[in-house]
Amino acid sequence: MAYKETHNKFTDLWMKFVIWREHHIKEKNFVLILSLIVGILCGFAAQLLKFLIHVVSNLLTSHLNIGTANWLYLVYPVIGILIVTLFLNLVVKENISHGVTKVLYAISRRKSRLKKKNIYASLVASSVTIGFGGSVGAEGPIVFTGAAIGSNIGQAFRLSPRILMILVGCGAAAGIAGIFRAPIAGMLFTLEVLMIDLTGLTVMPLLLASVTGAVVAYVLEGYNAEFIFVQSEMFATGRIPFAIVLGIICGLMSYYLTKVMFMMESMFGKLKSRCLKIIIGGLILALLIFMFPPLYGEGYGAINDLLSGDISHVVDGTFFYVDRNNTWFLALFIGVIALTKAFATSATNGAGGVGGTFAPSLFVGALTGFIFAYVINNLDLGIELSQKNFTLMGMAGVMAGVMHAPLMAIFLTAEMTGGYDLFLPLLIVAGLAYITIRLFTPYSIYTMRLAKAGDLVTHQKDKAVLTLLKVDNLIEMDFKTVSPEMNLKEMVDVISISNRNLFPVVDSDGMLKGVVLLDEIRNIMFRADLYKKMHVSRFMSAVPDVIEVDYHMDKVMEIFDKTNAWNLPVVDNGRYIGFVSKSKIFNSYRRVLRHFTED
């Protein structure tokens, strides 16, 4: 009882403060204050996630022998997935995989509202998944966590969906900035991946949150870059043709990564048994990590080895340790790892683990860039490419292709490594990788799922507005229904009490049979001799088309354009619900468009 009274008092005080804020602090100024708070909280959340992953991973792997294969690699990933599955089923009771996609869905379909438990769920689940060897990244979960922090702070202050969307973007930007110490990349992530427009209202909150999240990381971790990279060789203009070729290869590798992940996701989606998913996914993941230990966790250790020019460690802890000095074996080994990373990542998520595709993209990109330069250098062509530089360029290329975010990939790679002197080749490789994958698919690995379902908000205002409109919010139900058995007299009685000139014809089961248009029966309405003879079934008209209640608005507009109708009936498997009119759609469109364009 005491707890309830205390809770009620706190709620009353909080609501008084919220009302006071609404009257005394302008919304634009308040958004800046909240973006600062969101940045700080997300910066600490990112550091907590990195700390948990590091602790779990070190605890499990620090004692393993690097000179031979380790059988524990067959056990760790499965244990991690089992722990995460129990946590999600017993505590969270919600599927939280594909965090970035869920943030995009919340923006388009849930008015940027995320649940409170999303603040901690991804932190716990992903730290266990990755720490136990899940071949995924922590960046997707931190984006989900940061977005949830921003959304719930905004909800606590009763802010509008438009402001909630900005705070969701602030949380995501701060999460990326905090985990990579890359403030510019964090801001660009919200623009290119979450597709939040850069306007006068959004630019300062996003920038403030990103910088704040990065500052928290710098204070707690120091000013060293995320990856150890020392540029010992300048990029010469004579290497530009090789950068062009690498860009195209990275685009193709990005497409391969995307296709494999969706193929595996589809395969796991067809499995109805959760136990079967854990068994199959855990078995694939465990065997791959056992054979190729660099696939364990995020793989950042392997990236650091490649950036430092030391590749002998890639065979540590495997049966192939004795072949670490064999040039072409190492090339083959690294190439196989790059190709199998997509399967390891998909198996992790498919089995029930929680993680993102940022780290896999960077990992595959680093291996792709390195193997490209490594092979060229060992073909005795008289050309020497910097393997470290091309490793860095490959990271930007594959990430740009997978995320469909070339600017973010360029700045993220430069900020993570301090490789700003390679800005030109990074730009070439990332740009060409993006162009290459766009030839195959217009959507990123995050947006493809939503695009297929029609739930994707884009930078194109028309499409974005249509995505935010829902059929069930536009249905008009004040049409008087008539039955096919009604005679003309009964029809006239219905007309006399209606303010509409259109009447849906519905049978006893509620199924739509047609419509009666007032203009089409005006010539017989006042003929008393026909009142008992004529029935609705004789003078009703067929509808030009129907709209199912679950149709997306882009399809609804296609039907309106095709039929040239002004009103169309809405049905649920043939059962009449109401009508949607062009005028209602236009009014709602203008209202949402004003919401989008307000600064």
N, C-alpha and C positions, 0 to 999 in steps of 0.2 A: 504493500500500500504506500509506504514511504517512497519507494522508488518511483511509483506511478505519479505521485504528487510532485516529486522533484523533476521528473521528466516533463510534466505538464507546465511547470513554472519555467523551465528552460525553454520550452517551445514558445510560450507566451513572450518571454524576453527576446527570443530570437526574431519572432515576427514583428515585434516593435522596432527592433533594429533594422530589419529589412524595410519596413515602411518608412522609417526615418531616412534611410539611405535613398530611397526612391524620391524623397522630397528635397534632399539637401546635396546629393552628389550626382552630377550629370552622368548619363550612361556612358559616354565616350571616355570620360576620365576614370570611371569605375572599372571599365573593361581593362584599362592599362594597369590599374592596381591589381586586379585579379590575374592578369597575365603574368605579372611579377610573382605572385604567390604560386600560381600553377608552375611556373618555371623552376622555382626553388624546390617545390615538392617533387616534381618529376625528375629533377637533377638528383635528389637523394634516392628516389625510387630506382633510377638507373644504376647508381652506385651500389645499392643494396642487392640488386639482381646480379651484377658482376661479381660482387663479393660472395654471394651464395654459390654461384656456379664454380668459382675458383676453389672455395672450401671443399665442396663435394667432390669435384674432379681430382684435386690434390690428394684428398683422403683415400681415394680409390686407386689412383694410378701412380703415385710417387714411388712406390716400392717395386714396381714391375721391372722385369729384366729387359733391357733393350737388345740383348744379343740373341734372343730367340722368340718364338711365338708365345703369346700369353693366353692360356685357356680361359682366364677370367673375362676376356673380351667376349666370350660366348655367353656369359652370365649377366654381366653388369647391365647391358641395355634392356634385357627382358625384365630384370628386377625393377629398373627405373620406370618402365612403362606400366608394370603392375601397380607400383606405388601411385603413379599419376592417375591411373584408371580408378583406383579406390578413392583417391582424393576428389576426383571430379564427380564420381557417382554418389559418394556419401556426404560430401561437404558442399561442393559447388552446385551439383545437380543441373549442369548445363554444359553444352559443348562449347569450348572456348578456343578451339583450333582456328587457324586462319584469321588471326587477330586483325590484320590490316583490312581484310575483306569485311569483317564484321563492323569495323569503324566506318567504312564506306557505306555499308548497309544502314547503319544507324543514322548517318547523315541524310540518306535518301528516303528512308522509310520510317524512321522512328523519331524524327525531329531532333536528331542529335542527342537523344537520351540514352545513356548507358547505365547499367545497374551498379549499385555500390560494390557488390562482390567482385565485379570486374577489376576493381582497384588492386586487390590482392591475389586473385585467383591465378592470373598469368604469371605473376612473380614466383609463386610457390611451384606451380606445375612446370614451368619452363626451367627453373633452376634444377629441379630433380631430373627432368628429361635430359637436359644437356650435361649435367654433372655426371650422370650415369652412362653417358656415351651417345645419347640421341644426336643424330647427325643433322642438326638444325641450328638456327641462330637465335639469339636473345632479342633481336631488334623488333621483330613482329610483336612479341609479347610486351615489350616496353612501350611500343606505340599504342597497343590496346590499353595498357595500364595508364599511360599518360592521358590518352583520350578520355578514359573513365574518370580520372581525377578532374580534368577540366570540365567535363559534362556535369559531374555531381556538385562541384562548387557552383557552377552556374545555376543548376536546379535549386540549390539551397537558397539562392537569392532571387528565385522566381523570374529569371531572365528569359527573354523570348527565344524561340528556336534559332533565329538569326544570330543572336549573340552566343547561344550555346554552340553553334557550329564553329564560331571563331575560337571559343575556348577549347573545343575538341581539337582544333588545329593547333592551338598553342600547346596543349598537352602532348600531342604527337611530336611536334617540332622540338619541344624541350626534352622529350625522351630520347630522340635520335641525337640531339646535340649533347646530352648528358652521357650517353653510353659511348659515343665516338669522340667526344670533345670536338665537335664540328658544328658550330652554330649556323654557318651559312647553309650547309647541307641540310640541317634540321628544318630551316625555313623553306628551302626549295622542295623538301619532301612533301610539305603540305600543299604546295602549289602544283607540283607535277604528279604526285601519286594520289593524294586525297582530293586534288582538283578544287581546292578552295581559292577563289579569285583574289588577286592582289588589288585591293581598293584602298581608298583613304582610311576606311575603318579597320581594315585587317592588317595593313602593313606594320604599324607600330606594335600592336599586341604580339604578332608572330615573331617579330624581330626581338622584342624585349624578352619573351619567353625563351627563345632559342639561346640568346646570349646568357640569360640567367642560368639555364640548365647547364651550359658549358662552363660557366664560372664555378658552379658547385663542383663540377668534375675536376676543374683545374685546382681548386682549393684542396680537394681531398686526394687527388692523384698526382698533382704536380703538373708541370708544363710540357712534359715529354709527349711526343705523338703516340697514337695508339699502336702503330707498327714501327719497328725499327728500320729506318731507311736512310742510308747515307749515299747521296748521289756522287759516285766517283768518276762517272763518265758523262760528259755533256751530250745532249742529243744533237746530232749533226743533221743538216737539211738533206744530206744524201740518204738518210734512213727513212725519209718520208714515204717512199714507195712501200717499204716493209710495214710501216704503220698503217698504211691503207689496206694492205693485205690482211694484217692482223685485225683491223676493224671489221672486215667482212667475215673473217673466221669467227670472231667473237659474236657477231650477229647470228651466224648459223649455230654456234654453240648455245646461245641464248634460246633460240627456237627449239633446239634439241632438249634443253633443260625444261622448258615450258611444256613441251609435248609429252615428255616422259612423266613429268609430275601429274599432268592431267590424266594420262592413261592409267597410272597407278592409282590415282584418286578414284577414278571410275571403277577400277577393279575392286578396291576396298569398299566402295559404296554399294556394290552388288552383294557383298557378304553381310548377311543379316545377323549372324552370331558374333557377339562381341568377343567371345573366347577365341573364335576362329581368326578374327582380325589380329588379336594379340599374338596368337601362335604363328600365323603366317608372317606378319610384319616383324615380330621379334626375331623369328628365324632368319629372315632376309637380312635384317640389320646386324644381328650378331655375327653371321657368317662373313658379311662384308667387312665389318670392323676387325674381325679376327684375321682376315687375309690382308686387309689394308688399314692398319691402325691410324693413319692420318685422317680417316673418316670419323674418328672418335670425336664427338662434341663439335664445337664450332670450327675446329681446324686452324685456329689462328697461329698455333705454334708452327705448323707447316708453312704458312704464309710468311712468317718472320724468317724462317730458314731460307726460303727462296729469295726474299728481299735482301738477305745478307750474303747471298751467293753460295751458301752451303747446302747442298742437296743430299748429302750422304745420310742425313737423319731421317729421310722419308722411308727408309727401310728398317728403321729401328723397331724392335719388337715383332719381327716377322721371320718366316722361314728363309727369307731372301737376304738376310743380313750379310751373309758372306759375299753377296754379289754387289755390294754397295759401291764398288769401284768400276763396275762394268758399264761403260758409257751408254751403249744402246739398250741394255737391260733397264737402266734407270729411266731412259726416255720412254720405253714401253710401260714400265711400272707407273710412272707419273701420268701417262696418257690414260691408262686403265682407271686410275683413281679419279681423274677428271670425268670420265664417262659414267662411272658407277655412283658418283656423288648424288645424282638425281634419284637413283633407286634407293639409296640409303636415307635421303631426306624424306622421300615419299613413304617409305616403310615406317619411319619414325612417326610421322603424323597419322598414317593410316592405321597403325597399331593402337593409337590412343595417346601418343606423346604430344607435347605442346611446344611449338617452336616456329620460327619464321624462316624466310628464304633469303634474307639479306646476307647472312654469313655464307650460306651455300653459293650464292652468286659471286661473292668476293673470292671464295675459295676456288671455285671452278675457273674464274677469270684469272686468278694468279697462276694456276697450273697451266692454263691455256697460253697465256703470254710467255711464261717461262719455257714451256716445251717448244713453242714456236722459235724462240731465239736459240734455244739449246740445239735443236735439230739443224737450223741454218748454220750455226757455228761449227758443227761437227760433220758437215758435208764437204768441207774443204773447197768452198767456193771463193775463198780469198776475202770473205766479208766477216767482220766481227761485230756482232750485235751485243749490246749490254743486256745481259739476262735479267739483271735487277730492274732496269728501266722498262723492259718489255713485260716483266711480271706486273709492275705497277699499271702499265697501260692496259694489260689484259683485265685487271680488276675493274677498271673504269668501263671497259668495253662490255663485258658480260653483264655487269650490273645495269648499265644503260639499256641494254637490250631486254633483260628480264623485267625490269621495273618500268620500262618505257619512260625513263627519266634521265636523259643525258646530262642536263645541267647538274642535277643532284649527284650523279655518279662522278662527274668531273671534280666538283668541289669536295665531295666526301672523300674521294681518293687522295686529293691534294692535302686536305686538312688532317686526315688520319696519319699521313706519312711525312708531311712537310715537303712533299715533292712538287712545290710550286714552279720550279724551273722547267718541269716537263709539261707545262700547261698546253702548249701547242700540240704535241703528240697525243696528250690525253683528250684534247678536243677532237682531233682527227679520228681516233679510235672509237671514242664514245659516240660521236656523231654518225659514223659509218655503221657501227653496230646497230644503232637505233633505226637508221634508214633500212638496213638489211632485214631486220625482223619485222618491220612494218610492211614489207612486201608479202609477208606470210600471214600476219595477224595484226589487226588494229588495236588489240587489247593487251594489257600487261597481265602478268600472272595473277595480280590481285583483282583486276577489273573484269576478267573474262567470265568469271562465275556470275557476277552481277549483270553484266551485259546480256548474257543469255537469258536471264530472268527478267530483263527490262527494268532493273533496279539501280542503274548506274547514273549518277549525277555527273555531268561533264561541264567543261568550260563553255560549251555552246548553250547560250541562254535558252533557246527554244526547247532543246532536248532536256535541259535541266529542269525547266518549269514543268514540262509534260511528265517527267519522271516523278516529280513531287506531288502531282495531282493524282487522286485515286477515284476510280469509278464510283465506289460506294459512298463517297462524300458528295457526289454530283447528282445522285438519283433524286428525281422528283416523283412524289407518290400521291399527288393530289388529283390524279386522273380517275374519273369514275369508270369502273369496269362494268361491262355488260356480258351477258351469256349468249351463246348462239341460238338458244331457244326463245329468247325474248321476241315479242311481236313489236311492230312499229309503234303502237300506242305506248308500250312500256319504255321503248327507246326514247320517245319524245318526252316522257316524264323524267327520265334521267337527264336529258339535255337541259330541261328547265331548271334543274338545281345545280348545274355544273357551270363553271366559269372557263372551261376548256372547250376547244373545238375538235378534240381527238379523244376517242374512247376505245381502250383496249378490250378485245373480246377474249374472255377467259372461260374455260369449261369448268365443270364441277371439281376437277382435280387441281385447278389453278394453272393449267397449261395454257399458254398463249396460242390462240388460233388465228388471230388477225386483228384488224383495227377498223373502226368506223370513223370516217372523216365527215364532219358536219357539212362541208361544202358539197360532198358527193350525194347527200340525201336531202339537201335543202328543197329540191323540186318535188319530193314526195312527203315531206314532213307534215303538211297540212291537208293531205288527202285522207279524210276520215274513212272513206270506203276501203282504204288499204290497211287501216290500223290493225285489223284482226288477221288479214291475209298475209301480209309481208312479215318475214322474220329476219332477225339479224344475220343469220347464216346465209341469206340470199344477197344482202347488199354490203356485207363486210368486205374489206380489201385485204390482200396479203401485205405483210410488212416487207419493205425493201431489203432489210437485213436485221439481225439482232446482235446485241452486245452481251456477251457473257459477263457476269459480275466480277470475274477474276481477270478480265482483260486489262492489259496495260494501256496507258493513254495514247501511246504512239500508234497502237493497233486500232484504238477507237477512232482516232483522227483519220486513219487510212480508210476505215469503213464509211465515215461521214463524207470524205472526199469522193469515194467510189459511188455512193448512192445519191449524193447531192441532197440528202434529206436534212430537215431542220430538227426533227425529233426522231430518236430511235429507241425501241424498247430494250430494257435490260432484263435478262432472264438468268436463272440458275438451273442449268440442265433442262431448259424448256419451260420452267415454272416462272410465271410473270412476277416481276418485282416492282418495276416502275419505268420511267423514261429518263433519258438524258437528252438535253437540248443544247444546241450550239451556243445559244445565248448564255446559259449557265456556265458552259466551259469557258467562253470568252471572258466572262466576269471573273471567274476564279483564276484564269490565266493572268489577267491584268493585276489582280491582287497579289499573286505570288511573284510576278515579275517586279512589282514595286518593292516587295520584300527583298528580292535579289539585288536590286540596283541601288537601294538606299545606302548611303555612306554615313 
